[in-house]
Amino acid sequence: MVQKSEQKTWTKIIMALYLLTFLAKGPAYGNKMAEEIKRRTQGAITPNPNALYPLLRIMEERSYVVGHWEDNDKRSKRIYSITEQGRAYIPELVKKVTARLNEVERNIQIIRNDLL
């Protein structure tokens, strides 16, 4: 059984991959990316601002993204862009997520074969 902390870790990894993939197409702000993740996953992942923005800050600290305020005089919207380091990190995340999804698919197939 997957521990809650492990599930949170995988949700963050998948969310980071979504964020970097979106930003690879062009700059965006956090709420826009959160809405897009929710839409694309049909609500399976609904990014909470209390998780999304700390993740974006971590990604900024690791130089995967850069952010700037849309209006420097006030804290309106923070626009994020991917860095070259962020682009280089995408294949590593894809590899991790692919391995995990393959494992989940194998487990689902076992359950289907056993029970359905």
MMTF fields as JSON, N, C-alpha, C and O atoms, coordinates in Angstrom:
{
  "mmtfVersion": "1.0.0",
  "mmtfProducer": "UNKNOWN",
  "numBonds": 463,
  "numAtoms": 464,
  "numGroups": 116,
  "numChains": 1,
  "numModels": 1,
  "chainsPerModel": [1],
  "groupsPerChain": [116],
  "chainIdList": ["A"],
  "bondAtomList": [4, 2, 8, 6, 12, 10, 16, 14, 20, 18, 24, 22, 28, 26, 32, 30, 36, 34, 40, 38, 44, 42, 48, 46, 52, 50, 56, 54, 60, 58, 64, 62, 68, 66, 72, 70, 76, 74, 80, 78, 84, 82, 88, 86, 92, 90, 96, 94, 100, 98, 104, 102, 108, 106, 112, 110, 116, 114, 120, 118, 124, 122, 128, 126, 132, 130, 136, 134, 140, 138, 144, 142, 148, 146, 152, 150, 156, 154, 160, 158, 164, 162, 168, 166, 172, 170, 176, 174, 180, 178, 184, 182, 188, 186, 192, 190, 196, 194, 200, 198, 204, 202, 208, 206, 212, 210, 216, 214, 220, 218, 224, 222, 228, 226, 232, 230, 236, 234, 240, 238, 244, 242, 248, 246, 252, 250, 256, 254, 260, 258, 264, 262, 268, 266, 272, 270, 276, 274, 280, 278, 284, 282, 288, 286, 292, 290, 296, 294, 300, 298, 304, 302, 308, 306, 312, 310, 316, 314, 320, 318, 324, 322, 328, 326, 332, 330, 336, 334, 340, 338, 344, 342, 348, 346, 352, 350, 356, 354, 360, 358, 364, 362, 368, 366, 372, 370, 376, 374, 380, 378, 384, 382, 388, 386, 392, 390, 396, 394, 400, 398, 404, 402, 408, 406, 412, 410, 416, 414, 420, 418, 424, 422, 428, 426, 432, 430, 436, 434, 440, 438, 444, 442, 448, 446, 452, 450, 456, 454, 460, 458],
  "bondOrderList": [1, 1, 1, 1, 1, 1, 1, 1, 1, 1, 1, 1, 1, 1, 1, 1, 1, 1, 1, 1, 1, 1, 1, 1, 1, 1, 1, 1, 1, 1, 1, 1, 1, 1, 1, 1, 1, 1, 1, 1, 1, 1, 1, 1, 1, 1, 1, 1, 1, 1, 1, 1, 1, 1, 1, 1, 1, 1, 1, 1, 1, 1, 1, 1, 1, 1, 1, 1, 1, 1, 1, 1, 1, 1, 1, 1, 1, 1, 1, 1, 1, 1, 1, 1, 1, 1, 1, 1, 1, 1, 1, 1, 1, 1, 1, 1, 1, 1, 1, 1, 1, 1, 1, 1, 1, 1, 1, 1, 1, 1, 1, 1, 1, 1, 1],
  "groupList": [{"groupName": "MET", "atomNameList": ["N", "CA", "C", "O"], "elementList": ["N", "C", "C", "O"], "formalChargeList": [0, 0, 0, 0], "bondAtomList": [1, 0, 2, 1, 3, 2], "bondOrderList": [1, 1, 2], "singleLetterCode": "M", "chemCompType": "L-PEPTIDE LINKING"}, {"groupName": "VAL", "atomNameList": ["N", "CA", "C", "O"], "elementList": ["N", "C", "C", "O"], "formalChargeList": [0, 0, 0, 0], "bondAtomList": [1, 0, 2, 1, 3, 2], "bondOrderList": [1, 1, 2], "singleLetterCode": "V", "chemCompType": "L-PEPTIDE LINKING"}, {"groupName": "GLN", "atomNameList": ["N", "CA", "C", "O"], "elementList": ["N", "C", "C", "O"], "formalChargeList": [0, 0, 0, 0], "bondAtomList": [1, 0, 2, 1, 3, 2], "bondOrderList": [1, 1, 2], "singleLetterCode": "Q", "chemCompType": "L-PEPTIDE LINKING"}, {"groupName": "LYS", "atomNameList": ["N", "CA", "C", "O"], "elementList": ["N", "C", "C", "O"], "formalChargeList": [0, 0, 0, 0], "bondAtomList": [1, 0, 2, 1, 3, 2], "bondOrderList": [1, 1, 2], "singleLetterCode": "K", "chemCompType": "L-PEPTIDE LINKING"}, {"groupName": "SER", "atomNameList": ["N", "CA", "C", "O"], "elementList": ["N", "C", "C", "O"], "formalChargeList": [0, 0, 0, 0], "bondAtomList": [1, 0, 2, 1, 3, 2], "bondOrderList": [1, 1, 2], "singleLetterCode": "S", "chemCompType": "L-PEPTIDE LINKING"}, {"groupName": "GLU", "atomNameList": ["N", "CA", "C", "O"], "elementList": ["N", "C", "C", "O"], "formalChargeList": [0, 0, 0, 0], "bondAtomList": [1, 0, 2, 1, 3, 2], "bondOrderList": [1, 1, 2], "singleLetterCode": "E", "chemCompType": "L-PEPTIDE LINKING"}, {"groupName": "THR", "atomNameList": ["N", "CA", "C", "O"], "elementList": ["N", "C", "C", "O"], "formalChargeList": [0, 0, 0, 0], "bondAtomList": [1, 0, 2, 1, 3, 2], "bondOrderList": [1, 1, 2], "singleLetterCode": "T", "chemCompType": "L-PEPTIDE LINKING"}, {"groupName": "TRP", "atomNameList": ["N", "CA", "C", "O"], "elementList": ["N", "C", "C", "O"], "formalChargeList": [0, 0, 0, 0], "bondAtomList": [1, 0, 2, 1, 3, 2], "bondOrderList": [1, 1, 2], "singleLetterCode": "W", "chemCompType": "L-PEPTIDE LINKING"}, {"groupName": "ILE", "atomNameList": ["N", "CA", "C", "O"], "elementList": ["N", "C", "C", "O"], "formalChargeList": [0, 0, 0, 0], "bondAtomList": [1, 0, 2, 1, 3, 2], "bondOrderList": [1, 1, 2], "singleLetterCode": "I", "chemCompType": "L-PEPTIDE LINKING"}, {"groupName": "ALA", "atomNameList": ["N", "CA", "C", "O"], "elementList": ["N", "C", "C", "O"], "formalChargeList": [0, 0, 0, 0], "bondAtomList": [1, 0, 2, 1, 3, 2], "bondOrderList": [1, 1, 2], "singleLetterCode": "A", "chemCompType": "L-PEPTIDE LINKING"}, {"groupName": "LEU", "atomNameList": ["N", "CA", "C", "O"], "elementList": ["N", "C", "C", "O"], "formalChargeList": [0, 0, 0, 0], "bondAtomList": [1, 0, 2, 1, 3, 2], "bondOrderList": [1, 1, 2], "singleLetterCode": "L", "chemCompType": "L-PEPTIDE LINKING"}, {"groupName": "TYR", "atomNameList": ["N", "CA", "C", "O"], "elementList": ["N", "C", "C", "O"], "formalChargeList": [0, 0, 0, 0], "bondAtomList": [1, 0, 2, 1, 3, 2], "bondOrderList": [1, 1, 2], "singleLetterCode": "Y", "chemCompType": "L-PEPTIDE LINKING"}, {"groupName": "PHE", "atomNameList": ["N", "CA", "C", "O"], "elementList": ["N", "C", "C", "O"], "formalChargeList": [0, 0, 0, 0], "bondAtomList": [1, 0, 2, 1, 3, 2], "bondOrderList": [1, 1, 2], "singleLetterCode": "F", "chemCompType": "L-PEPTIDE LINKING"}, {"groupName": "GLY", "atomNameList": ["N", "CA", "C", "O"], "elementList": ["N", "C", "C", "O"], "formalChargeList": [0, 0, 0, 0], "bondAtomList": [1, 0, 2, 1, 3, 2], "bondOrderList": [1, 1, 2], "singleLetterCode": "G", "chemCompType": "PEPTIDE LINKING"}, {"groupName": "PRO", "atomNameList": ["N", "CA", "C", "O"], "elementList": ["N", "C", "C", "O"], "formalChargeList": [0, 0, 0, 0], "bondAtomList": [1, 0, 2, 1, 3, 2], "bondOrderList": [1, 1, 2], "singleLetterCode": "P", "chemCompType": "L-PEPTIDE LINKING"}, {"groupName": "ASN", "atomNameList": ["N", "CA", "C", "O"], "elementList": ["N", "C", "C", "O"], "formalChargeList": [0, 0, 0, 0], "bondAtomList": [1, 0, 2, 1, 3, 2], "bondOrderList": [1, 1, 2], "singleLetterCode": "N", "chemCompType": "L-PEPTIDE LINKING"}, {"groupName": "ARG", "atomNameList": ["N", "CA", "C", "O"], "elementList": ["N", "C", "C", "O"], "formalChargeList": [0, 0, 0, 0], "bondAtomList": [1, 0, 2, 1, 3, 2], "bondOrderList": [1, 1, 2], "singleLetterCode": "R", "chemCompType": "L-PEPTIDE LINKING"}, {"groupName": "HIS", "atomNameList": ["N", "CA", "C", "O"], "elementList": ["N", "C", "C", "O"], "formalChargeList": [0, 0, 0, 0], "bondAtomList": [1, 0, 2, 1, 3, 2], "bondOrderList": [1, 1, 2], "singleLetterCode": "H", "chemCompType": "L-PEPTIDE LINKING"}, {"groupName": "ASP", "atomNameList": ["N", "CA", "C", "O"], "elementList": ["N", "C", "C", "O"], "formalChargeList": [0, 0, 0, 0], "bondAtomList": [1, 0, 2, 1, 3, 2], "bondOrderList": [1, 1, 2], "singleLetterCode": "D", "chemCompType": "L-PEPTIDE LINKING"}],
  "groupTypeList": [0, 1, 2, 3, 4, 5, 2, 3, 6, 7, 6, 3, 8, 8, 0, 9, 10, 11, 10, 10, 6, 12, 10, 9, 3, 13, 14, 9, 11, 13, 15, 3, 0, 9, 5, 5, 8, 3, 16, 16, 6, 2, 13, 9, 8, 6, 14, 15, 14, 15, 9, 10, 11, 14, 10, 10, 16, 8, 0, 5, 5, 16, 4, 11, 1, 1, 13, 17, 7, 5, 18, 15, 18, 3, 16, 4, 3, 16, 8, 11, 4, 8, 6, 5, 2, 13, 16, 9, 11, 8, 14, 5, 10, 1, 3, 3, 1, 6, 9, 16, 10, 15, 5, 1, 5, 16, 15, 8, 2, 8, 8, 16, 15, 18, 10, 10],
  "groupIdList": [1, 2, 3, 4, 5, 6, 7, 8, 9, 10, 11, 12, 13, 14, 15, 16, 17, 18, 19, 20, 21, 22, 23, 24, 25, 26, 27, 28, 29, 30, 31, 32, 33, 34, 35, 36, 37, 38, 39, 40, 41, 42, 43, 44, 45, 46, 47, 48, 49, 50, 51, 52, 53, 54, 55, 56, 57, 58, 59, 60, 61, 62, 63, 64, 65, 66, 67, 68, 69, 70, 71, 72, 73, 74, 75, 76, 77, 78, 79, 80, 81, 82, 83, 84, 85, 86, 87, 88, 89, 90, 91, 92, 93, 94, 95, 96, 97, 98, 99, 100, 101, 102, 103, 104, 105, 106, 107, 108, 109, 110, 111, 112, 113, 114, 115, 116],
  "secStructList": [7, 7, 7, 2, 2, 2, 2, 2, 2, 2, 2, 2, 2, 2, 2, 2, 2, 2, 2, 2, 2, 2, 2, 2, 2, 1, 7, 3, 3, 2, 2, 2, 2, 2, 2, 2, 2, 2, 2, 2, 6, 6, 6, 1, 1, 7, 7, 7, 2, 2, 2, 2, 2, 2, 2, 2, 2, 2, 2, 2, 2, 6, 6, 1, 3, 3, 3, 3, 3, 1, 1, 6, 6, 1, 7, 7, 7, 3, 3, 3, 3, 3, 7, 2, 2, 2, 2, 2, 2, 2, 2, 2, 2, 2, 2, 2, 2, 2, 2, 2, 2, 2, 2, 2, 2, 2, 2, 2, 2, 2, 2, 2, 2, 2, 2, 7],
  "xCoordList": [0.84, 0.0, 0.89, 1.921, 0.486, 1.257, 1.022, -0.12, 2.103, 2.014, 1.582, 1.854, 0.911, 0.424, 1.57, 1.424, 2.709, 3.849, 4.402, 4.813, 4.413, 4.885, 3.933, 4.365, 2.641, 1.646, 1.825, 1.747, 2.066, 2.303, 3.547, 3.562, 4.586, 5.821, 5.554, 6.008, 4.814, 4.529, 3.634, 3.797, 2.697, 1.847, 2.707, 2.494, 3.671, 4.57, 5.429, 5.636, 5.927, 6.76, 5.939, 6.399, 4.725, 3.865, 3.497, 3.483, 3.199, 2.862, 4.06, 3.887, 5.259, 6.464, 6.642, 7.013, 6.378, 6.493, 5.458, 5.771, 4.226, 3.205, 3.655, 3.569, 4.132, 4.541, 5.648, 5.565, 6.675, 7.784, 7.334, 7.782, 6.45, 5.944, 5.143, 5.293, 4.294, 3.533, 4.469, 4.321, 5.436, 6.35, 7.269, 7.769, 7.501, 8.304, 7.604, 8.247, 6.284, 5.503, 5.424, 5.062, 5.764, 5.744, 5.476, 5.008, 5.77, 5.569, 4.1, 3.193, 3.886, 2.529, 2.562, 3.621, 1.396, 1.319, 0.698, 0.057, 0.897, 0.541, -0.899, -1.159, -1.85, -3.256, -3.621, -4.4, -3.07, -3.338, -2.842, -3.536, -1.635, -1.09, -1.913, -2.148, -2.35, -3.17, -4.481, -4.905, -5.118, -6.368, -6.144, -6.968, -5.036, -4.737, -4.45, -4.874, -3.743, -3.488, -4.81, -5.04, -5.666, -6.97, -7.778, -8.389, -7.783, -8.54, -7.997, -8.753, -6.679, -6.071, -6.188, -6.272, -6.193, -6.3, -7.747, -8.018, -8.668, -10.097, -10.348, -11.187, -9.602, -9.781, -9.033, -9.076, -8.345, -7.582, -6.48, -6.169, -5.899, -4.933, -5.499, -5.634, -5.826, -6.34, -5.352, -5.448, -4.4, -3.357, -3.918, -4.66, -3.547, -3.894, -2.809, -1.625, -3.185, -2.16, -1.124, 0.032, -1.54, -0.611, 0.425, 1.427, 0.2, 1.184, 1.868, 3.07, 1.093, 1.612, 2.713, 3.796, 2.438, 3.408, 4.688, 5.767, 4.614, 5.877, 6.681, 7.91, 5.988, 6.684, 7.346, 8.489, 6.639, 7.238, 8.449, 9.445, 8.367, 9.515, 10.71, 11.846, 10.45, 11.533, 12.137, 13.357, 11.285, 11.767, 12.576, 13.529, 12.185, 12.956, 14.318, 15.337, 14.334, 15.591, 16.556, 17.773, 16.007, 16.839, 17.13, 17.724, 16.707, 16.953, 16.269, 16.752, 15.151, 14.369, 13.423, 13.094, 12.993, 12.12, 12.598, 13.323, 12.174, 12.382, 11.02, 10.175, 10.83, 9.568, 9.801, 10.814, 8.841, 8.887, 7.456, 6.516, 7.314, 5.993, 5.569, 6.356, 4.32, 3.777, 3.876, 4.197, 3.6, 3.712, 4.683, 4.356, 5.869, 6.899, 6.503, 7.042, 5.567, 5.164, 4.209, 4.06, 3.573, 2.683, 2.749, 3.119, 2.39, 2.441, 1.144, 0.223, 1.082, -0.113, 0.017, -0.256, 0.427, 0.624, 2.109, 2.831, 2.551, 3.945, 3.99, 3.372, 4.721, 4.838, 6.092, 7.172, 5.936, 7.052, 7.474, 6.654, 8.772, 9.352, 10.302, 10.891, 10.439, 11.359, 12.777, 12.971, 13.754, 15.164, 15.722, 15.061, 16.935, 17.583, 17.767, 17.637, 18.069, 18.207, 16.872, 16.841, 15.781, 14.453, 14.142, 13.596, 14.496, 14.29, 15.092, 14.613, 16.308, 17.172, 16.641, 16.928, 15.875, 15.335, 14.101, 13.781, 13.412, 12.186, 12.408, 11.635, 13.431, 13.607, 13.799, 13.336, 14.475, 14.66, 13.32, 13.045, 12.486, 11.16, 10.3, 9.576, 10.382, 9.618, 10.006, 9.145, 11.291, 11.776, 11.207, 10.746, 11.24, 10.708, 9.211, 8.732, 8.479, 7.024, 6.649, 5.732, 7.347, 7.069, 7.274, 6.442, 8.363, 8.627, 7.521, 7.053, 7.107, 6.051, 4.722, 4.018, 4.374, 3.112, 3.11, 2.085, 4.247, 4.348, 4.106, 3.432, 4.665, 4.459, 2.981, 2.428, 2.355, 0.93, 0.097, -0.813, 0.414, -0.322, -0.172, -1.138, 1.035, 1.242, 0.372, -0.254, 0.344, -0.463, -1.951, -2.683, -2.39, -3.796, -4.116, -5.174, -3.211, -3.432, -3.524, -4.349, -2.689, -2.754, -4.123, -4.745, -4.582, -5.894, -7.0, -7.902, -6.934, -7.944, -7.964, -9.024, -6.78, -6.694, -7.211, -7.849, -6.936, -7.345, -8.833, -9.47, -9.372, -10.714, -11.795, -12.979, -11.42, -12.459, -12.571, -13.399],
  "yCoordList": [-1.179, 0.0, 1.25, 1.287, 2.253, 3.487, 4.342, 4.609, 4.767, 5.643, 7.034, 7.439, 7.758, 9.096, 10.024, 10.816, 9.936, 10.797, 10.463, 11.356, 9.169, 8.761, 9.273, 9.71, 9.214, 9.709, 11.21, 11.684, 11.958, 13.402, 13.674, 14.593, 12.88, 13.047, 12.851, 13.646, 11.79, 11.537, 12.611, 12.986, 13.11, 14.201, 15.421, 16.083, 15.726, 16.866, 16.646, 17.571, 15.429, 15.139, 15.305, 15.909, 14.764, 14.894, 16.353, 16.822, 17.075, 18.488, 19.276, 20.156, 18.975, 19.652, 19.4, 20.305, 18.178, 17.859, 18.636, 19.174, 18.699, 19.515, 20.969, 21.577, 21.526, 22.935, 23.198, 24.146, 22.368, 22.566, 22.386, 23.111, 21.422, 21.194, 22.396, 22.819, 22.951, 24.147, 25.308, 26.012, 25.5, 26.635, 26.474, 27.469, 25.254, 25.036, 25.626, 25.917, 25.801, 26.382, 27.9, 28.566, 28.452, 29.899, 30.274, 29.446, 31.518, 31.985, 31.884, 31.98, 31.692, 31.601, 31.945, 31.944, 32.239, 32.491, 31.278, 30.444, 31.198, 30.014, 29.566, 28.388, 30.494, 30.103, 29.525, 28.576, 30.085, 29.585, 28.142, 27.284, 27.883, 26.525, 25.567, 24.425, 26.021, 25.179, 24.802, 23.647, 25.781, 25.513, 24.499, 23.609, 24.635, 23.737, 22.314, 21.347, 22.177, 20.848, 20.195, 19.022, 20.944, 20.419, 19.988, 18.919, 20.813, 20.505, 19.25, 18.348, 19.208, 18.079, 16.76, 15.699, 16.821, 15.586, 15.298, 14.382, 16.085, 15.947, 15.954, 15.212, 16.806, 16.972, 15.973, 16.069, 15.013, 14.037, 14.737, 14.354, 15.76, 16.605, 18.015, 18.624, 18.519, 19.877, 20.634, 20.598, 21.322, 21.985, 23.015, 23.924, 22.844, 23.781, 24.856, 24.526, 26.136, 27.189, 26.965, 27.365, 26.325, 26.056, 25.002, 24.86, 24.26, 23.292, 23.813, 23.623, 24.475, 24.942, 25.986, 25.842, 27.03, 28.122, 27.735, 28.169, 26.936, 26.456, 25.61, 25.686, 24.799, 24.002, 24.914, 24.68, 25.943, 26.892, 27.594, 27.83, 27.929, 28.559, 27.609, 28.023, 26.336, 25.339, 25.23, 25.175, 25.197, 25.099, 26.341, 26.26, 27.485, 28.718, 28.631, 28.998, 28.148, 28.007, 27.063, 27.244, 26.057, 25.081, 25.517, 24.772, 26.717, 27.323, 26.596, 26.639, 25.929, 25.301, 26.318, 26.218, 27.297, 28.364, 29.693, 29.741, 30.764, 32.11, 32.791, 32.562, 33.621, 34.342, 35.826, 36.267, 36.593, 38.042, 38.551, 37.971, 39.645, 40.22, 40.939, 41.659, 40.734, 41.379, 42.901, 43.598, 43.399, 44.829, 44.96, 44.584, 45.489, 45.573, 46.445, 46.282, 47.371, 48.268, 47.615, 48.087, 46.541, 45.835, 44.344, 43.931, 43.558, 42.1, 41.637, 41.187, 41.748, 41.32, 39.843, 38.982, 39.548, 38.161, 37.916, 38.754, 36.754, 36.375, 35.494, 34.431, 35.945, 35.236, 34.367, 34.841, 33.088, 32.146, 31.768, 31.683, 31.543, 31.07, 29.929, 29.881, 29.018, 27.896, 28.348, 29.2, 27.775, 28.051, 26.883, 25.859, 27.051, 25.941, 24.749, 23.598, 25.033, 23.955, 23.23, 22.01, 23.979, 23.374, 22.499, 21.405, 22.988, 22.186, 20.888, 19.827, 20.987, 19.805, 18.813, 17.619, 19.293, 18.441, 17.654, 16.621, 18.126, 17.468, 15.988, 15.159, 15.611, 14.179, 13.311, 12.171, 13.841, 13.084, 12.851, 11.754, 13.896, 13.746, 12.782, 11.963, 12.884, 11.976, 10.53, 9.654, 10.289, 8.933, 8.429, 7.291, 9.281, 8.896, 8.617, 7.606, 9.526, 9.384, 8.164, 7.425, 7.955, 6.793, 5.494, 4.59, 5.396, 4.188, 3.963, 2.839, 5.025, 4.908, 4.519, 3.652, 5.154, 4.828, 3.394, 2.714, 2.937, 1.541, 0.579, -0.439, 0.916, 0.092, 0.073, -0.984, 1.23, 1.323, 0.515, -0.215, 0.651, -0.102, -1.61, -2.354, -2.068, -3.499, -3.957, -5.016, -3.146, -3.495, -3.514, -4.386, -2.574, -2.553, -3.801, -4.405, -4.183, -5.378, -6.632, -7.508, -6.72, -7.857, -7.898, -8.956, -6.757, -6.687, -7.07, -7.83, -6.549, -6.904, -8.415, -9.04, -8.982, -10.422, -11.252, -12.286, -10.799, -11.557, -11.412, -12.366, -10.235, -9.956, -9.738, -9.88, -9.401, -9.035, -10.019, -9.841],
  "zCoordList": [0.0, 0.0, 0.0, 0.672, -0.75, -0.855, 0.381, 0.756, 1.007, 2.163, 1.711, 0.581, 2.597, 2.261, 1.861, 0.93, 2.554, 2.226, 0.844, 0.103, 0.497, -0.83, -1.908, -2.975, -1.62, -2.572, -2.794, -3.928, -1.715, -1.84, -2.673, -3.492, -2.466, -3.233, -4.715, -5.537, -5.069, -6.481, -7.068, -8.229, -6.288, -6.771, -7.079, -8.095, -6.221, -6.46, -7.699, -8.484, -7.875, -9.048, -10.326, -11.295, -10.319, -11.501, -11.725, -12.863, -10.647, -10.771, -11.309, -12.152, -10.839, -11.336, -12.825, -13.573, -13.253, -14.677, -15.48, -16.542, -14.979, -15.653, -15.749, -16.816, -14.643, -14.631, -15.646, -16.427, -15.635, -16.57, -18.015, -18.903, -18.251, -19.605, -20.088, -21.234, -19.226, -19.604, -19.886, -20.884, -18.994, -19.141, -20.345, -20.87, -20.788, -21.997, -23.22, -24.228, -23.127, -24.229, -24.134, -25.104, -22.964, -22.786, -21.345, -20.564, -20.983, -19.612, -19.184, -20.011, -17.89, -17.353, -15.869, -15.241, -15.323, -13.886, -13.195, -13.834, -11.9, -11.129, -11.265, -11.51, -11.108, -11.18, -12.539, -12.622, -13.593, -14.948, -15.072, -15.617, -14.56, -14.625, -13.765, -14.162, -12.594, -11.713, -12.396, -12.348, -13.032, -13.753, -14.87, -15.084, -15.573, -16.684, -16.187, -16.819, -15.075, -14.505, -14.112, -14.408, -13.454, -13.043, -14.267, -14.263, -15.309, -16.522, -17.204, -17.563, -17.376, -18.094, -17.343, -17.961, -16.027, -15.241, -14.85, -14.073, -15.392, -15.095, -13.589, -13.08, -12.891, -11.459, -10.596, -9.369, -11.209, -10.42, -9.633, -8.505, -10.236, -9.531, -9.561, -10.622, -8.386, -8.244, -7.368, -6.142, -8.0, -7.215, -6.234, -6.607, -5.001, -3.949, -3.932, -4.006, -3.838, -3.788, -2.683, -2.823, -1.585, -0.479, -0.835, -0.134, -1.914, -2.409, -3.665, -3.852, -4.528, -5.812, -5.653, -6.22, -4.888, -4.802, -4.062, -4.468, -2.993, -2.413, -3.404, -3.43, -4.224, -5.233, -6.267, -6.658, -6.707, -7.655, -7.034, -7.718, -5.739, -5.064, -5.019, -5.252, -4.72, -4.716, -6.109, -6.26, -7.122, -8.5, -8.879, -9.654, -8.325, -8.549, -7.86, -8.445, -6.621, -5.878, -6.585, -6.523, -7.254, -7.971, -9.409, -10.189, -9.74, -11.063, -12.216, -13.348, -11.941, -13.01, -13.65, -14.831, -12.85, -13.343, -12.772, -11.778, -13.424, -12.886, -12.86, -13.725, -11.863, -11.752, -11.607, -11.063, -12.107, -11.915, -11.774, -12.318, -11.034, -10.832, -12.102, -12.716, -12.485, -13.679, -13.548, -14.511, -12.356, -12.066, -10.896, -9.77, -11.16, -10.118, -8.937, -7.843, -9.141, -8.065, -7.065, -5.938, -7.483, -6.563, -6.86, -7.959, -5.882, -6.049, -6.699, -6.018, -8.0, -8.721, -9.071, -8.235, -10.281, -10.708, -10.898, -11.438, -10.448, -10.656, -11.898, -11.943, -12.89, -14.152, -14.09, -13.736, -14.439, -14.397, -15.806, -16.72, -15.96, -17.218, -16.891, -15.811, -17.836, -17.654, -18.002, -18.869, -17.323, -17.619, -18.434, -18.608, -18.923, -19.634, -18.699, -19.116, -17.437, -16.45, -16.262, -16.099, -16.286, -16.187, -17.387, -17.246, -18.576, -19.798, -19.728, -20.128, -19.217, -19.112, -18.076, -18.161, -17.106, -16.042, -16.495, -15.906, -17.527, -17.986, -18.305, -17.825, -19.096, -19.398, -18.154, -18.118, -17.141, -15.896, -15.205, -14.718, -15.168, -14.57, -15.38, -14.815, -16.704, -17.569, -17.276, -17.194, -17.121, -16.831, -15.503, -15.417, -14.459, -13.145, -13.214, -12.7, -13.856, -13.927, -14.765, -14.41, -15.864, -16.715, -15.944, -16.021, -15.208, -14.418, -13.394, -13.216, -12.727, -11.708, -12.344, -11.826, -13.462, -14.127, -14.647, -14.596, -15.143, -15.589, -14.432, -14.585, -13.275, -12.077, -11.683, -11.378, -11.692, -11.352, -12.349, -11.957, -13.641, -14.667, -14.476, -14.646, -14.122, -13.854, -12.682, -12.734, -11.629, -10.458, -10.793, -10.325, -11.585, -12.002, -12.818, -12.643, -13.703, -14.519, -13.653, -13.914, -12.635, -11.702, -11.029, -10.937, -10.568, -9.907, -10.883, -10.533, -12.105, -13.126, -13.365, -13.397, -13.531, -13.792, -12.623, -12.822, -11.413, -10.232, -9.905, -9.457, -10.128, -9.611, -10.659, -10.356, -11.862, -12.839, -13.973, -14.866]
}
